[in-house]
Amino acid sequence: MSAFKWKTDPTENGQVDASVPALPGTSARDLPGAARGIMAGVAMLVADQGGALVSEGLTDVFEVQTTSGLRPGPGVMIGFWAHRDSVAEPALAVDGYGPAPLLAADGGELAAGAMRKGEFQLVVWDEAIAAGQPAWRKVNPAPTDLAVVNAATVLAALQSILPTSAPPGKGKLWFNGGQFAVTTED
Protein backbone atom coordinates (compact mmCIF):
# COMPACT_ATOMS: atom_id res chain seq x y z
CA MET A 1 0.00 0.00 0.00
CA SER A 2 1.20 3.51 -0.74
CA ALA A 3 -0.43 6.92 -0.68
CA PHE A 4 1.82 7.72 -3.64
CA LYS A 5 -0.36 5.40 -5.76
CA TRP A 6 -3.57 7.22 -4.84
CA LYS A 7 -5.11 9.45 -7.50
CA THR A 8 -6.43 12.99 -7.16
CA ASP A 9 -9.57 11.89 -9.05
CA PRO A 10 -11.69 9.88 -6.56
CA THR A 11 -13.21 7.75 -9.35
CA GLU A 12 -9.76 6.30 -10.07
CA ASN A 13 -9.18 5.08 -6.50
CA GLY A 14 -11.63 2.15 -6.41
CA GLN A 15 -9.00 -0.55 -6.88
CA VAL A 16 -5.71 1.33 -6.62
CA ASP A 17 -5.06 0.18 -3.04
CA ALA A 18 -6.11 -3.25 -1.77
CA SER A 19 -5.99 -2.13 1.86
CA VAL A 20 -8.69 0.49 1.22
CA PRO A 21 -11.73 -1.26 -0.30
CA ALA A 22 -13.48 1.55 -2.14
CA LEU A 23 -15.53 -0.04 -4.90
CA PRO A 24 -19.22 0.89 -5.23
CA GLY A 25 -21.29 -1.59 -3.24
CA THR A 26 -18.53 -2.34 -0.73
CA SER A 27 -19.97 -3.66 2.53
CA ALA A 28 -20.20 -1.30 5.50
CA ARG A 29 -18.33 -4.00 7.42
CA ASP A 30 -15.26 -3.08 5.41
CA LEU A 31 -15.37 0.57 6.54
CA PRO A 32 -13.24 0.16 9.72
CA GLY A 33 -10.57 -1.70 7.77
CA ALA A 34 -10.66 0.94 5.05
CA ALA A 35 -10.24 3.71 7.63
CA ARG A 36 -7.27 1.89 9.16
CA GLY A 37 -5.81 1.43 5.68
CA ILE A 38 -6.10 5.16 5.01
CA MET A 39 -4.47 5.89 8.36
CA ALA A 40 -1.59 3.53 7.54
CA GLY A 41 -1.11 5.16 4.14
CA VAL A 42 -0.99 8.63 5.64
CA ALA A 43 1.42 7.42 8.35
CA MET A 44 3.74 6.03 5.64
CA LEU A 45 3.61 9.33 3.77
CA VAL A 46 4.41 11.25 6.96
CA ALA A 47 7.34 8.91 7.71
CA ASP A 48 8.66 9.23 4.14
CA GLN A 49 8.64 13.02 4.33
CA GLY A 50 9.05 13.75 8.00
CA GLY A 51 12.48 12.50 8.98
CA ALA A 52 12.08 8.78 9.66
CA LEU A 53 14.40 7.77 6.81
CA VAL A 54 18.20 7.56 6.91
CA SER A 55 20.32 7.04 3.81
CA GLU A 56 22.75 4.15 3.37
CA GLY A 57 25.50 3.22 0.94
CA LEU A 58 29.26 3.38 0.63
CA THR A 59 29.66 5.63 -2.41
CA ASP A 60 28.23 9.02 -3.28
CA VAL A 61 25.01 7.28 -4.27
CA PHE A 62 22.84 7.86 -1.22
CA GLU A 63 20.42 4.92 -0.99
CA VAL A 64 17.06 5.36 0.76
CA GLN A 65 14.36 2.78 1.48
CA THR A 66 10.94 4.35 2.08
CA THR A 67 8.20 2.95 4.29
CA SER A 68 5.67 3.20 1.46
CA GLY A 69 7.65 1.57 -1.34
CA LEU A 70 7.21 4.47 -3.72
CA ARG A 71 8.15 4.85 -7.34
CA PRO A 72 9.69 8.16 -8.47
CA GLY A 73 7.15 10.32 -10.28
CA PRO A 74 6.27 14.00 -10.66
CA GLY A 75 5.70 15.62 -7.28
CA VAL A 76 6.89 12.67 -5.18
CA MET A 77 8.74 14.07 -2.17
CA ILE A 78 10.79 12.35 0.52
CA GLY A 79 12.88 13.52 3.44
CA PHE A 80 15.92 11.70 4.80
CA TRP A 81 18.95 12.18 7.02
CA ALA A 82 22.31 11.91 5.24
CA HIS A 83 24.33 9.12 6.87
CA ARG A 84 27.68 10.52 5.74
CA ASP A 85 29.37 13.39 3.91
CA SER A 86 29.58 13.16 0.13
CA VAL A 87 33.00 13.22 -1.49
CA ALA A 88 32.02 13.67 -5.13
CA GLU A 89 28.83 14.91 -6.79
CA PRO A 90 25.99 13.03 -5.02
CA ALA A 91 23.20 10.91 -6.51
CA LEU A 92 20.12 9.34 -4.93
CA ALA A 93 18.63 5.85 -5.30
CA VAL A 94 15.18 5.43 -3.72
CA ASP A 95 13.59 2.00 -3.21
CA GLY A 96 15.91 0.47 -5.80
CA TYR A 97 15.15 3.06 -8.50
CA GLY A 98 18.18 4.95 -9.63
CA PRO A 99 20.68 6.23 -9.07
CA ALA A 100 19.41 9.56 -10.30
CA PRO A 101 21.13 12.93 -10.07
CA LEU A 102 20.61 14.88 -6.85
CA LEU A 103 20.42 18.59 -7.66
CA ALA A 104 20.38 21.82 -5.67
CA ALA A 105 17.11 23.66 -5.00
CA ASP A 106 17.75 25.90 -8.02
CA GLY A 107 18.23 22.88 -10.32
CA GLY A 108 22.01 23.26 -10.55
CA GLU A 109 24.47 20.51 -9.76
CA LEU A 110 25.43 19.95 -6.14
CA ALA A 111 29.10 20.47 -5.52
CA ALA A 112 31.34 17.68 -4.34
CA GLY A 113 31.00 17.47 -0.57
CA ALA A 114 27.63 19.27 -0.53
CA MET A 115 25.89 16.45 1.36
CA ARG A 116 26.78 16.56 5.05
CA LYS A 117 26.34 13.81 7.60
CA GLY A 118 23.37 14.46 9.88
CA GLU A 119 21.72 17.07 7.64
CA PHE A 120 18.05 16.59 6.78
CA GLN A 121 17.46 16.45 3.03
CA LEU A 122 13.98 17.14 1.63
CA VAL A 123 13.89 16.27 -2.07
CA VAL A 124 11.25 16.14 -4.81
CA TRP A 125 11.30 14.13 -8.05
CA ASP A 126 11.44 16.60 -10.93
CA GLU A 127 11.13 15.52 -14.55
CA ALA A 128 11.14 19.09 -15.85
CA ILE A 129 14.77 19.91 -15.01
CA ALA A 130 16.32 18.37 -18.10
CA ALA A 131 14.49 16.54 -20.86
CA GLY A 132 15.29 12.84 -20.71
CA GLN A 133 17.23 13.18 -17.43
CA PRO A 134 14.83 13.34 -14.47
CA ALA A 135 16.41 14.02 -11.10
CA TRP A 136 15.82 14.53 -7.41
CA ARG A 137 15.87 18.23 -6.52
CA LYS A 138 16.50 19.53 -3.01
CA VAL A 139 13.64 21.52 -1.54
CA ASN A 140 15.43 22.72 1.56
CA PRO A 141 18.40 25.07 1.30
CA ALA A 142 21.86 24.03 2.38
CA PRO A 143 23.38 25.73 5.45
CA THR A 144 25.53 27.79 3.09
CA ASP A 145 22.34 29.12 1.46
CA LEU A 146 21.21 30.35 4.87
CA ALA A 147 24.38 32.38 5.38
CA VAL A 148 22.89 35.21 3.33
CA VAL A 149 19.94 35.61 5.73
CA ASN A 150 20.69 38.22 8.37
CA ALA A 151 19.79 37.79 12.02
CA ALA A 152 17.19 40.59 12.01
CA THR A 153 15.24 38.80 9.27
CA VAL A 154 15.26 35.54 11.22
CA LEU A 155 14.18 37.27 14.45
CA ALA A 156 11.37 39.13 12.67
CA ALA A 157 10.14 35.87 11.15
CA LEU A 158 10.18 34.14 14.54
CA GLN A 159 8.39 37.07 16.18
CA SER A 160 5.62 36.91 13.57
CA ILE A 161 4.89 33.20 14.09
CA LEU A 162 5.34 32.78 17.86
CA PRO A 163 2.47 33.30 20.30
CA THR A 164 2.54 36.52 22.36
CA SER A 165 1.25 34.87 25.53
CA ALA A 166 2.66 31.82 27.28
CA PRO A 167 1.27 28.65 25.66
CA PRO A 168 0.31 25.72 27.90
CA GLY A 169 3.03 23.17 28.61
CA LYS A 170 6.63 23.24 29.72
CA GLY A 171 9.42 24.15 27.28
CA LYS A 172 7.28 26.10 24.77
CA LEU A 173 8.85 29.08 22.96
CA TRP A 174 6.89 32.37 22.89
CA PHE A 175 7.47 36.09 22.30
CA ASN A 176 7.18 38.07 25.55
CA GLY A 177 7.04 41.84 24.92
CA GLY A 178 10.26 42.17 22.95
CA GLN A 179 12.02 39.06 24.26
CA PHE A 180 11.89 35.38 23.45
CA ALA A 181 10.82 33.26 26.41
CA VAL A 182 10.33 29.57 27.21
CA THR A 183 7.56 28.30 29.46
CA THR A 184 8.87 26.65 32.63
CA GLU A 185 5.78 24.92 34.01
CA ASP A 186 2.83 22.88 32.73
ABEGO torsion letter per residue (X at the ends): XBAAABBABAAAAAAABAABBABBGBBAAAAAAAAAAAAAAAAAAAAAAAGABBBBEABABBBBBBAAGBBBBBGBBBBBBBABBBABBBBBBBGGBOBBBBBBAAGBBBBBGABBBGBBBBBBBBAAABBGBBBBBBABBBAAAAAABBAAAAAAAAAAABBABBBBEBGBBBBBGGBBBBBABX
